[in-house]
Amino acid sequence: MTLRCHDCRVNIAGGFAAAQLASDHVRVYGIVLPTKRRADTRGPDRRPVLSMQMVWIDLSDIRFT
């Protein structure tokens, strides 16, 4: 099973309600990792407000040593 969406509160940035989305998974040495992670503010319906992206992380060239 892979984490696709995780609802939480981001305390470090003022405590906004967030929906964290992990996507674009790759397999590195047998371990499945998301290469993109986004945290969008969450609306009253608990769905991400895509126009209010607060955090984005993109990974590439992943290696374990």
PQR file of N, CA, C, O and H, with PARSE charges and radii, in Angstrom:
ATOM      1  N   MET A   1       0.850  -1.179   0.000 -0.4000 1.5000
ATOM      2  CA  MET A   1       0.000   0.000   0.000 -0.0000 2.0000
ATOM      3  C   MET A   1       0.891   1.236   0.000  0.5500 1.7000
ATOM      4  O   MET A   1       1.930   1.256   0.661 -0.5500 1.4000
ATOM      5  N   THR A   2       0.496   2.247  -0.726 -0.4000 1.5000
ATOM      6  CA  THR A   2       1.270   3.471  -0.840 -0.0000 2.0000
ATOM      7  C   THR A   2       0.457   4.651  -0.323  0.5500 1.7000
ATOM      8  O   THR A   2      -0.736   4.751  -0.607 -0.5500 1.4000
ATOM      9  H   THR A   2      -0.348   2.231  -1.263  0.4000 1.0000
ATOM     10  N   LEU A   3       1.088   5.541   0.429 -0.4000 1.5000
ATOM     11  CA  LEU A   3       0.427   6.746   0.910 -0.0000 2.0000
ATOM     12  C   LEU A   3       0.135   7.662  -0.266  0.5500 1.7000
ATOM     13  O   LEU A   3       1.054   8.061  -0.982 -0.5500 1.4000
ATOM     14  H   LEU A   3       2.057   5.460   0.660  0.4000 1.0000
ATOM     15  N   ARG A   4      -1.105   7.995  -0.472 -0.4000 1.5000
ATOM     16  CA  ARG A   4      -1.496   8.895  -1.563 -0.0000 2.0000
ATOM     17  C   ARG A   4      -1.890  10.267  -1.022  0.5500 1.7000
ATOM     18  O   ARG A   4      -1.494  11.293  -1.574 -0.5500 1.4000
ATOM     19  H   ARG A   4      -1.851   7.671   0.109  0.4000 1.0000
ATOM     20  N   CYS A   5      -2.668  10.282   0.057 -0.4000 1.5000
ATOM     21  CA  CYS A   5      -3.109  11.560   0.630 -0.0000 2.0000
ATOM     22  C   CYS A   5      -3.147  11.406   2.145  0.5500 1.7000
ATOM     23  O   CYS A   5      -3.608  10.393   2.671 -0.5500 1.4000
ATOM     24  H   CYS A   5      -2.990   9.448   0.506  0.4000 1.0000
ATOM     25  N   HIS A   6      -2.661  12.417   2.822 -0.4000 1.5000
ATOM     26  CA  HIS A   6      -2.603  12.393   4.280 -0.0000 2.0000
ATOM     27  C   HIS A   6      -3.076  13.753   4.771  0.5500 1.7000
ATOM     28  O   HIS A   6      -2.455  14.769   4.461 -0.5500 1.4000
ATOM     29  H   HIS A   6      -2.287  13.240   2.394  0.4000 1.0000
ATOM     30  N   ASP A   7      -4.171  13.789   5.537 -0.4000 1.5000
ATOM     31  CA  ASP A   7      -4.680  15.045   6.095 -0.0000 2.0000
ATOM     32  C   ASP A   7      -3.997  15.317   7.424  0.5500 1.7000
ATOM     33  O   ASP A   7      -3.849  14.419   8.253 -0.5500 1.4000
ATOM     34  H   ASP A   7      -4.676  12.963   5.789  0.4000 1.0000
ATOM     35  N   CYS A   8      -3.583  16.560   7.619 -0.4000 1.5000
ATOM     36  CA  CYS A   8      -2.895  16.917   8.856 -0.0000 2.0000
ATOM     37  C   CYS A   8      -2.979  18.419   9.058  0.5500 1.7000
ATOM     38  O   CYS A   8      -3.602  19.130   8.269 -0.5500 1.4000
ATOM     39  H   CYS A   8      -3.703  17.289   6.946  0.4000 1.0000
ATOM     40  N   ARG A   9      -2.354  18.891  10.110 -0.4000 1.5000
ATOM     41  CA  ARG A   9      -2.201  20.326  10.351 -0.0000 2.0000
ATOM     42  C   ARG A   9      -0.707  20.620  10.327  0.5500 1.7000
ATOM     43  O   ARG A   9       0.079  19.924  10.970 -0.5500 1.4000
ATOM     44  H   ARG A   9      -1.848  18.314  10.751  0.4000 1.0000
ATOM     45  N   VAL A  10      -0.320  21.647   9.590 -0.4000 1.5000
ATOM     46  CA  VAL A  10       1.093  22.014   9.481 -0.0000 2.0000
ATOM     47  C   VAL A  10       1.366  23.115  10.503  0.5500 1.7000
ATOM     48  O   VAL A  10       1.111  24.291  10.241 -0.5500 1.4000
ATOM     49  H   VAL A  10      -0.959  22.213   9.068  0.4000 1.0000
ATOM     50  N   ASN A  11       1.886  22.727  11.668 -0.4000 1.5000
ATOM     51  CA  ASN A  11       2.084  23.669  12.772 -0.0000 2.0000
ATOM     52  C   ASN A  11       3.224  24.642  12.514  0.5500 1.7000
ATOM     53  O   ASN A  11       3.184  25.777  12.990 -0.5500 1.4000
ATOM     54  H   ASN A  11       2.093  21.772  11.881  0.4000 1.0000
ATOM     55  N   ILE A  12       4.227  24.221  11.777 -0.4000 1.5000
ATOM     56  CA  ILE A  12       5.386  25.081  11.562 -0.0000 2.0000
ATOM     57  C   ILE A  12       5.040  26.307  10.701  0.5500 1.7000
ATOM     58  O   ILE A  12       5.762  27.304  10.723 -0.5500 1.4000
ATOM     59  H   ILE A  12       4.259  23.300  11.391  0.4000 1.0000
ATOM     60  N   ALA A  13       3.953  26.232   9.956 -0.4000 1.5000
ATOM     61  CA  ALA A  13       3.568  27.332   9.062 -0.0000 2.0000
ATOM     62  C   ALA A  13       2.241  27.947   9.491  0.5500 1.7000
ATOM     63  O   ALA A  13       1.417  28.288   8.642 -0.5500 1.4000
ATOM     64  H   ALA A  13       3.367  25.422   9.938  0.4000 1.0000
ATOM     65  N   GLY A  14       2.028  28.090  10.766 -0.4000 1.5000
ATOM     66  CA  GLY A  14       0.830  28.760  11.249 -0.0000 2.0000
ATOM     67  C   GLY A  14      -0.342  27.843  11.544  0.5500 1.7000
ATOM     68  O   GLY A  14      -1.423  28.323  11.883 -0.5500 1.4000
ATOM     69  H   GLY A  14       2.697  27.813  11.456  0.4000 1.0000
ATOM     70  N   GLY A  15      -0.157  26.546  11.425 -0.4000 1.5000
ATOM     71  CA  GLY A  15      -1.208  25.608  11.794 -0.0000 2.0000
ATOM     72  C   GLY A  15      -2.316  25.449  10.776  0.5500 1.7000
ATOM     73  O   GLY A  15      -3.459  25.191  11.152 -0.5500 1.4000
ATOM     74  H   GLY A  15       0.721  26.156  11.150  0.4000 1.0000
ATOM     75  N   PHE A  16      -2.009  25.597   9.484 -0.4000 1.5000
ATOM     76  CA  PHE A  16      -3.067  25.451   8.480 -0.0000 2.0000
ATOM     77  C   PHE A  16      -3.416  23.987   8.266  0.5500 1.7000
ATOM     78  O   PHE A  16      -2.565  23.107   8.391 -0.5500 1.4000
ATOM     79  H   PHE A  16      -1.080  25.806   9.178  0.4000 1.0000
ATOM     80  N   ALA A  17      -4.672  23.741   7.946 -0.4000 1.5000
ATOM     81  CA  ALA A  17      -5.122  22.382   7.620 -0.0000 2.0000
ATOM     82  C   ALA A  17      -4.569  22.033   6.246  0.5500 1.7000
ATOM     83  O   ALA A  17      -4.710  22.810   5.302 -0.5500 1.4000
ATOM     84  H   ALA A  17      -5.364  24.456   7.844  0.4000 1.0000
ATOM     85  N   ALA A  18      -3.938  20.861   6.132 -0.4000 1.5000
ATOM     86  CA  ALA A  18      -3.267  20.508   4.885 -0.0000 2.0000
ATOM     87  C   ALA A  18      -3.673  19.117   4.405  0.5500 1.7000
ATOM     88  O   ALA A  18      -4.041  18.240   5.186 -0.5500 1.4000
ATOM     89  H   ALA A  18      -3.823  20.230   6.900  0.4000 1.0000
ATOM     90  N   ALA A  19      -3.590  18.960   3.112 -0.4000 1.5000
ATOM     91  CA  ALA A  19      -3.707  17.644   2.485 -0.0000 2.0000
ATOM     92  C   ALA A  19      -2.362  17.394   1.824  0.5500 1.7000
ATOM     93  O   ALA A  19      -1.965  18.122   0.915 -0.5500 1.4000
ATOM     94  H   ALA A  19      -3.290  19.672   2.478  0.4000 1.0000
ATOM     95  N   GLN A  20      -1.662  16.365   2.280 -0.4000 1.5000
ATOM     96  CA  GLN A  20      -0.357  16.034   1.703 -0.0000 2.0000
ATOM     97  C   GLN A  20      -0.548  14.942   0.660  0.5500 1.7000
ATOM     98  O   GLN A  20      -1.172  13.914   0.921 -0.5500 1.4000
ATOM     99  H   GLN A  20      -1.983  15.772   3.019  0.4000 1.0000
ATOM    100  N   LEU A  21      -0.005  15.183  -0.513 -0.4000 1.5000
ATOM    101  CA  LEU A  21      -0.130  14.246  -1.618 -0.0000 2.0000
ATOM    102  C   LEU A  21       1.255  13.755  -2.016  0.5500 1.7000
ATOM    103  O   LEU A  21       2.154  14.558  -2.266 -0.5500 1.4000
ATOM    104  H   LEU A  21       0.502  16.018  -0.725  0.4000 1.0000
ATOM    105  N   ALA A  22       1.426  12.444  -2.074 -0.4000 1.5000
ATOM    106  CA  ALA A  22       2.687  11.836  -2.512 -0.0000 2.0000
ATOM    107  C   ALA A  22       2.413  11.133  -3.831  0.5500 1.7000
ATOM    108  O   ALA A  22       1.437  10.393  -3.954 -0.5500 1.4000
ATOM    109  H   ALA A  22       0.695  11.792  -1.870  0.4000 1.0000
ATOM    110  N   SER A  23       3.286  11.365  -4.833 -0.4000 1.5000
ATOM    111  CA  SER A  23       3.024  10.793  -6.155 -0.0000 2.0000
ATOM    112  C   SER A  23       4.321  10.498  -6.895  0.5500 1.7000
ATOM    113  O   SER A  23       5.418  10.705  -6.376 -0.5500 1.4000
ATOM    114  H   SER A  23       4.079  11.966  -4.733  0.4000 1.0000
ATOM    115  N   ASP A  24       4.167  10.013  -8.108 -0.4000 1.5000
ATOM    116  CA  ASP A  24       5.285   9.691  -9.003 -0.0000 2.0000
ATOM    117  C   ASP A  24       6.284   8.759  -8.318  0.5500 1.7000
ATOM    118  O   ASP A  24       7.458   9.090  -8.152 -0.5500 1.4000
ATOM    119  H   ASP A  24       3.276   9.844  -8.530  0.4000 1.0000
ATOM    120  N   HIS A  25       5.791   7.600  -7.930 -0.4000 1.5000
ATOM    121  CA  HIS A  25       6.601   6.629  -7.197 -0.0000 2.0000
ATOM    122  C   HIS A  25       7.598   5.930  -8.119  0.5500 1.7000
ATOM    123  O   HIS A  25       7.297   5.628  -9.273 -0.5500 1.4000
ATOM    124  H   HIS A  25       4.837   7.331  -8.065  0.4000 1.0000
ATOM    125  N   VAL A  26       8.788   5.681  -7.582 -0.4000 1.5000
ATOM    126  CA  VAL A  26       9.826   4.929  -8.292 -0.0000 2.0000
ATOM    127  C   VAL A  26      10.329   3.826  -7.368  0.5500 1.7000
ATOM    128  O   VAL A  26      10.185   3.912  -6.149 -0.5500 1.4000
ATOM    129  H   VAL A  26       9.033   5.926  -6.644  0.4000 1.0000
ATOM    130  N   ARG A  27      10.914   2.801  -7.955 -0.4000 1.5000
ATOM    131  CA  ARG A  27      11.503   1.715  -7.175 -0.0000 2.0000
ATOM    132  C   ARG A  27      13.023   1.885  -7.228  0.5500 1.7000
ATOM    133  O   ARG A  27      13.613   1.896  -8.309 -0.5500 1.4000
ATOM    134  H   ARG A  27      11.031   2.731  -8.945  0.4000 1.0000
ATOM    135  N   VAL A  28      13.654   2.018  -6.054 -0.4000 1.5000
ATOM    136  CA  VAL A  28      15.098   2.178  -5.947 -0.0000 2.0000
ATOM    137  C   VAL A  28      15.613   1.043  -5.067  0.5500 1.7000
ATOM    138  O   VAL A  28      15.309   0.984  -3.875 -0.5500 1.4000
ATOM    139  H   VAL A  28      13.174   2.009  -5.176  0.4000 1.0000
ATOM    140  N   TYR A  29      16.385   0.155  -5.654 -0.4000 1.5000
ATOM    141  CA  TYR A  29      16.913  -1.004  -4.926 -0.0000 2.0000
ATOM    142  C   TYR A  29      15.793  -1.762  -4.206  0.5500 1.7000
ATOM    143  O   TYR A  29      15.975  -2.233  -3.083 -0.5500 1.4000
ATOM    144  H   TYR A  29      16.632   0.203  -6.622  0.4000 1.0000
ATOM    145  N   GLY A  30      14.641  -1.875  -4.860 -0.4000 1.5000
ATOM    146  CA  GLY A  30      13.512  -2.618  -4.304 -0.0000 2.0000
ATOM    147  C   GLY A  30      12.636  -1.840  -3.348  0.5500 1.7000
ATOM    148  O   GLY A  30      11.629  -2.371  -2.880 -0.5500 1.4000
ATOM    149  H   GLY A  30      14.493  -1.492  -5.772  0.4000 1.0000
ATOM    150  N   ILE A  31      12.980  -0.602  -3.041 -0.4000 1.5000
ATOM    151  CA  ILE A  31      12.193   0.226  -2.132 -0.0000 2.0000
ATOM    152  C   ILE A  31      11.396   1.229  -2.961  0.5500 1.7000
ATOM    153  O   ILE A  31      11.962   1.941  -3.791 -0.5500 1.4000
ATOM    154  H   ILE A  31      13.798  -0.170  -3.421  0.4000 1.0000
ATOM    155  N   VAL A  32      10.090   1.284  -2.739 -0.4000 1.5000
ATOM    156  CA  VAL A  32       9.229   2.202  -3.485 -0.0000 2.0000
ATOM    157  C   VAL A  32       9.168   3.543  -2.745  0.5500 1.7000
ATOM    158  O   VAL A  32       8.835   3.597  -1.561 -0.5500 1.4000
ATOM    159  H   VAL A  32       9.631   0.705  -2.066  0.4000 1.0000
ATOM    160  N   LEU A  33       9.493   4.612  -3.457 -0.4000 1.5000
ATOM    161  CA  LEU A  33       9.525   5.956  -2.875 -0.0000 2.0000
ATOM    162  C   LEU A  33       8.757   6.933  -3.757  0.5500 1.7000
ATOM    163  O   LEU A  33       8.805   6.818  -4.982 -0.5500 1.4000
ATOM    164  H   LEU A  33       9.763   4.568  -4.419  0.4000 1.0000
ATOM    165  N   PRO A  34       8.042   7.902  -3.154 -0.5600 1.5000
ATOM    166  CA  PRO A  34       7.441   8.952  -3.970  0.2800 2.0000
ATOM    167  C   PRO A  34       8.513   9.977  -4.336  0.5500 1.7000
ATOM    168  O   PRO A  34       9.350  10.326  -3.503 -0.5500 1.4000
ATOM    169  N   THR A  35       8.489  10.453  -5.565 -0.4000 1.5000
ATOM    170  CA  THR A  35       9.452  11.478  -5.962 -0.0000 2.0000
ATOM    171  C   THR A  35       8.853  12.879  -5.869  0.5500 1.7000
ATOM    172  O   THR A  35       9.576  13.872  -5.963 -0.5500 1.4000
ATOM    173  H   THR A  35       7.810  10.169  -6.241  0.4000 1.0000
ATOM    174  N   LYS A  36       7.548  12.962  -5.688 -0.4000 1.5000
ATOM    175  CA  LYS A  36       6.896  14.264  -5.520 -0.0000 2.0000
ATOM    176  C   LYS A  36       6.034  14.239  -4.268  0.5500 1.7000
ATOM    177  O   LYS A  36       5.300  13.284  -4.014 -0.5500 1.4000
ATOM    178  H   LYS A  36       6.961  12.156  -5.612  0.4000 1.0000
ATOM    179  N   ARG A  37       6.139  15.299  -3.501 -0.4000 1.5000
ATOM    180  CA  ARG A  37       5.302  15.468  -2.310 -0.0000 2.0000
ATOM    181  C   ARG A  37       4.800  16.896  -2.295  0.5500 1.7000
ATOM    182  O   ARG A  37       5.574  17.840  -2.451 -0.5500 1.4000
ATOM    183  H   ARG A  37       6.735  16.075  -3.707  0.4000 1.0000
ATOM    184  N   ARG A  38       3.519  17.044  -2.107 -0.4000 1.5000
ATOM    185  CA  ARG A  38       2.888  18.362  -2.091 -0.0000 2.0000
ATOM    186  C   ARG A  38       2.035  18.499  -0.843  0.5500 1.7000
ATOM    187  O   ARG A  38       1.419  17.529  -0.402 -0.5500 1.4000
ATOM    188  H   ARG A  38       2.890  16.276  -1.980  0.4000 1.0000
ATOM    189  N   ALA A  39       1.994  19.696  -0.267 -0.4000 1.5000
ATOM    190  CA  ALA A  39       1.079  19.998   0.837 -0.0000 2.0000
ATOM    191  C   ALA A  39       0.265  21.205   0.411  0.5500 1.7000
ATOM    192  O   ALA A  39       0.785  22.313   0.282 -0.5500 1.4000
ATOM    193  H   ALA A  39       2.495  20.484  -0.625  0.4000 1.0000
ATOM    194  N   ASP A  40      -0.998  20.974   0.198 -0.4000 1.5000
ATOM    195  CA  ASP A  40      -1.925  22.037  -0.174 -0.0000 2.0000
ATOM    196  C   ASP A  40      -2.810  22.351   1.028  0.5500 1.7000
ATOM    197  O   ASP A  40      -3.059  21.482   1.863 -0.5500 1.4000
ATOM    198  H   ASP A  40      -1.421  20.074   0.303  0.4000 1.0000
ATOM    199  N   THR A  41      -3.281  23.586   1.113 -0.4000 1.5000
ATOM    200  CA  THR A  41      -4.262  23.869   2.153 -0.0000 2.0000
ATOM    201  C   THR A  41      -5.493  23.019   1.865  0.5500 1.7000
ATOM    202  O   THR A  41      -5.753  22.638   0.724 -0.5500 1.4000
ATOM    203  H   THR A  41      -3.079  24.291   0.434  0.4000 1.0000
ATOM    204  N   ARG A  42      -6.241  22.731   2.919 -0.4000 1.5000
ATOM    205  CA  ARG A  42      -7.410  21.874   2.806 -0.0000 2.0000
ATOM    206  C   ARG A  42      -8.660  22.709   3.010  0.5500 1.7000
ATOM    207  O   ARG A  42      -8.758  23.478   3.967 -0.5500 1.4000
ATOM    208  H   ARG A  42      -6.031  23.041   3.846  0.4000 1.0000
ATOM    209  N   GLY A  43      -9.615  22.552   2.105 -0.4000 1.5000
ATOM    210  CA  GLY A  43     -10.870  23.287   2.194 -0.0000 2.0000
ATOM    211  C   GLY A  43     -11.808  22.678   3.226  0.5500 1.7000
ATOM    212  O   GLY A  43     -11.491  21.645   3.816 -0.5500 1.4000
ATOM    213  H   GLY A  43      -9.536  21.928   1.328  0.4000 1.0000
ATOM    214  N   PRO A  44     -12.969  23.310   3.451 -0.5600 1.5000
ATOM    215  CA  PRO A  44     -13.921  22.803   4.443  0.2800 2.0000
ATOM    216  C   PRO A  44     -14.467  21.414   4.088  0.5500 1.7000
ATOM    217  O   PRO A  44     -14.961  20.702   4.962 -0.5500 1.4000
ATOM    218  N   ASP A  45     -14.380  21.033   2.821 -0.4000 1.5000
ATOM    219  CA  ASP A  45     -14.822  19.696   2.404 -0.0000 2.0000
ATOM    220  C   ASP A  45     -13.695  18.670   2.531  0.5500 1.7000
ATOM    221  O   ASP A  45     -13.843  17.530   2.091 -0.5500 1.4000
ATOM    222  H   ASP A  45     -13.979  21.612   2.111  0.4000 1.0000
ATOM    223  N   ARG A  46     -12.578  19.066   3.127 -0.4000 1.5000
ATOM    224  CA  ARG A  46     -11.390  18.234   3.364 -0.0000 2.0000
ATOM    225  C   ARG A  46     -10.637  17.889   2.091  0.5500 1.7000
ATOM    226  O   ARG A  46      -9.748  17.038   2.119 -0.5500 1.4000
ATOM    227  H   ARG A  46     -12.458  19.992   3.484  0.4000 1.0000
ATOM    228  N   ARG A  47     -10.967  18.522   0.982 -0.4000 1.5000
ATOM    229  CA  ARG A  47     -10.260  18.292  -0.269 -0.0000 2.0000
ATOM    230  C   ARG A  47      -9.152  19.336  -0.409  0.5500 1.7000
ATOM    231  O   ARG A  47      -9.306  20.453   0.086 -0.5500 1.4000
ATOM    232  H   ARG A  47     -11.690  19.213   0.959  0.4000 1.0000
ATOM    233  N   PRO A  48      -8.037  19.002  -1.071 -0.5600 1.5000
ATOM    234  CA  PRO A  48      -6.959  19.977  -1.245  0.2800 2.0000
ATOM    235  C   PRO A  48      -7.393  21.142  -2.130  0.5500 1.7000
ATOM    236  O   PRO A  48      -8.091  20.959  -3.127 -0.5500 1.4000
ATOM    237  N   VAL A  49      -6.969  22.334  -1.746 -0.4000 1.5000
ATOM    238  CA  VAL A  49      -7.185  23.529  -2.563 -0.0000 2.0000
ATOM    239  C   VAL A  49      -5.910  23.685  -3.391  0.5500 1.7000
ATOM    240  O   VAL A  49      -4.927  24.262  -2.925 -0.5500 1.4000
ATOM    241  H   VAL A  49      -6.402  22.482  -0.936  0.4000 1.0000
ATOM    242  N   LEU A  50      -5.930  23.172  -4.612 -0.4000 1.5000
ATOM    243  CA  LEU A  50      -4.714  23.079  -5.429 -0.0000 2.0000
ATOM    244  C   LEU A  50      -4.109  24.434  -5.768  0.5500 1.7000
ATOM    245  O   LEU A  50      -2.921  24.520  -6.078 -0.5500 1.4000
ATOM    246  H   LEU A  50      -6.728  22.703  -4.991  0.4000 1.0000
ATOM    247  N   SER A  51      -4.907  25.484  -5.713 -0.4000 1.5000
ATOM    248  CA  SER A  51      -4.375  26.819  -6.007 -0.0000 2.0000
ATOM    249  C   SER A  51      -3.631  27.407  -4.813  0.5500 1.7000
ATOM    250  O   SER A  51      -3.044  28.483  -4.926 -0.5500 1.4000
ATOM    251  H   SER A  51      -5.872  25.413  -5.461  0.4000 1.0000
ATOM    252  N   MET A  52      -3.644  26.719  -3.669 -0.4000 1.5000
ATOM    253  CA  MET A  52      -2.974  27.212  -2.461 -0.0000 2.0000
ATOM    254  C   MET A  52      -1.934  26.204  -1.989  0.5500 1.7000
ATOM    255  O   MET A  52      -1.991  25.733  -0.853 -0.5500 1.4000
ATOM    256  H   MET A  52      -4.121  25.845  -3.577  0.4000 1.0000
ATOM    257  N   GLN A  53      -0.991  25.875  -2.855 -0.4000 1.5000
ATOM    258  CA  GLN A  53       0.066  24.928  -2.515 -0.0000 2.0000
ATOM    259  C   GLN A  53       1.070  25.602  -1.581  0.5500 1.7000
ATOM    260  O   GLN A  53       1.573  26.686  -1.877 -0.5500 1.4000
ATOM    261  H   GLN A  53      -0.945  26.257  -3.778  0.4000 1.0000
ATOM    262  N   MET A  54       1.355  24.955  -0.455 -0.4000 1.5000
ATOM    263  CA  MET A  54       2.224  25.546   0.553 -0.0000 2.0000
ATOM    264  C   MET A  54       3.615  24.920   0.571  0.5500 1.7000
ATOM    265  O   MET A  54       4.597  25.607   0.851 -0.5500 1.4000
ATOM    266  H   MET A  54       0.946  24.075  -0.214  0.4000 1.0000
ATOM    267  N   VAL A  55       3.709  23.622   0.275 -0.4000 1.5000
ATOM    268  CA  VAL A  55       4.988  22.916   0.309 -0.0000 2.0000
ATOM    269  C   VAL A  55       5.073  22.024  -0.907  0.5500 1.7000
ATOM    270  O   VAL A  55       4.110  21.340  -1.256 -0.5500 1.4000
ATOM    271  H   VAL A  55       2.911  23.064   0.048  0.4000 1.0000
ATOM    272  N   TRP A  56       6.232  22.031  -1.557 -0.4000 1.5000
ATOM    273  CA  TRP A  56       6.453  21.089  -2.649 -0.0000 2.0000
ATOM    274  C   TRP A  56       7.882  20.596  -2.588  0.5500 1.7000
ATOM    275  O   TRP A  56       8.824  21.366  -2.400 -0.5500 1.4000
ATOM    276  H   TRP A  56       7.014  22.587  -1.274  0.4000 1.0000
ATOM    277  N   ILE A  57       8.021  19.280  -2.753 -0.4000 1.5000
ATOM    278  CA  ILE A  57       9.327  18.635  -2.715 -0.0000 2.0000
ATOM    279  C   ILE A  57       9.416  17.714  -3.922  0.5500 1.7000
ATOM    280  O   ILE A  57       8.538  16.878  -4.133 -0.5500 1.4000
ATOM    281  H   ILE A  57       7.256  18.654  -2.906  0.4000 1.0000
ATOM    282  N   ASP A  58      10.473  17.863  -4.714 -0.4000 1.5000
ATOM    283  CA  ASP A  58      10.723  17.006  -5.870 -0.0000 2.0000
ATOM    284  C   ASP A  58      12.082  16.329  -5.684  0.5500 1.7000
ATOM    285  O   ASP A  58      13.087  16.993  -5.429 -0.5500 1.4000
ATOM    286  H   ASP A  58      11.187  18.542  -4.542  0.4000 1.0000
ATOM    287  N   LEU A  59      12.099  15.014  -5.815 -0.4000 1.5000
ATOM    288  CA  LEU A  59      13.335  14.254  -5.677 -0.0000 2.0000
ATOM    289  C   LEU A  59      13.718  13.646  -7.020  0.5500 1.7000
ATOM    290  O   LEU A  59      12.851  13.258  -7.803 -0.5500 1.4000
ATOM    291  H   LEU A  59      11.283  14.475  -6.023  0.4000 1.0000
ATOM    292  N   SER A  60      15.014  13.566  -7.282 -0.4000 1.5000
ATOM    293  CA  SER A  60      15.497  12.918  -8.497 -0.0000 2.0000
ATOM    294  C   SER A  60      16.874  12.323  -8.193  0.5500 1.7000
ATOM    295  O   SER A  60      17.506  12.654  -7.191 -0.5500 1.4000
ATOM    296  H   SER A  60      15.719  13.882  -6.646  0.4000 1.0000
ATOM    297  N   ASP A  61      17.309  11.458  -9.064 -0.4000 1.5000
ATOM    298  CA  ASP A  61      18.633  10.835  -8.928 -0.0000 2.0000
ATOM    299  C   ASP A  61      18.807  10.238  -7.520  0.5500 1.7000
ATOM    300  O   ASP A  61      19.779  10.538  -6.827 -0.5500 1.4000
ATOM    301  H   ASP A  61      16.796  11.188  -9.879  0.4000 1.0000
ATOM    302  N   ILE A  62      17.871   9.408  -7.119 -0.4000 1.5000
ATOM    303  CA  ILE A  62      17.870   8.829  -5.771 -0.0000 2.0000
ATOM    304  C   ILE A  62      18.824   7.644  -5.721  0.5500 1.7000
ATOM    305  O   ILE A  62      18.773   6.757  -6.574 -0.5500 1.4000
ATOM    306  H   ILE A  62      17.081   9.164  -7.682  0.4000 1.0000
ATOM    307  N   ARG A  63      19.690   7.635  -4.721 -0.4000 1.5000
ATOM    308  CA  ARG A  63      20.647   6.550  -4.522 -0.0000 2.0000
ATOM    309  C   ARG A  63      20.795   6.276  -3.034  0.5500 1.7000
ATOM    310  O   ARG A  63      20.671   7.181  -2.209 -0.5500 1.4000
ATOM    311  H   ARG A  63      19.732   8.355  -4.028  0.4000 1.0000
ATOM    312  N   PHE A  64      21.059   5.027  -2.704 -0.4000 1.5000
ATOM    313  CA  PHE A  64      21.385   4.655  -1.325 -0.0000 2.0000
ATOM    314  C   PHE A  64      22.841   4.219  -1.302  0.5500 1.7000
ATOM    315  O   PHE A  64      23.283   3.487  -2.188 -0.5500 1.4000
ATOM    316  H   PHE A  64      21.159   4.292  -3.375  0.4000 1.0000
ATOM    317  N   THR A  65      23.585   4.659  -0.305 -0.4000 1.5000
ATOM    318  CA  THR A  65      24.986   4.249  -0.177 -0.0000 2.0000
ATOM    319  C   THR A  65      25.235   3.675   1.203  0.5500 1.7000
ATOM    320  O   THR A  65      26.356   3.271   1.511 -0.5500 1.4000
ATOM    321  H   THR A  65      23.226   5.254   0.414  0.4000 1.0000
TER
END
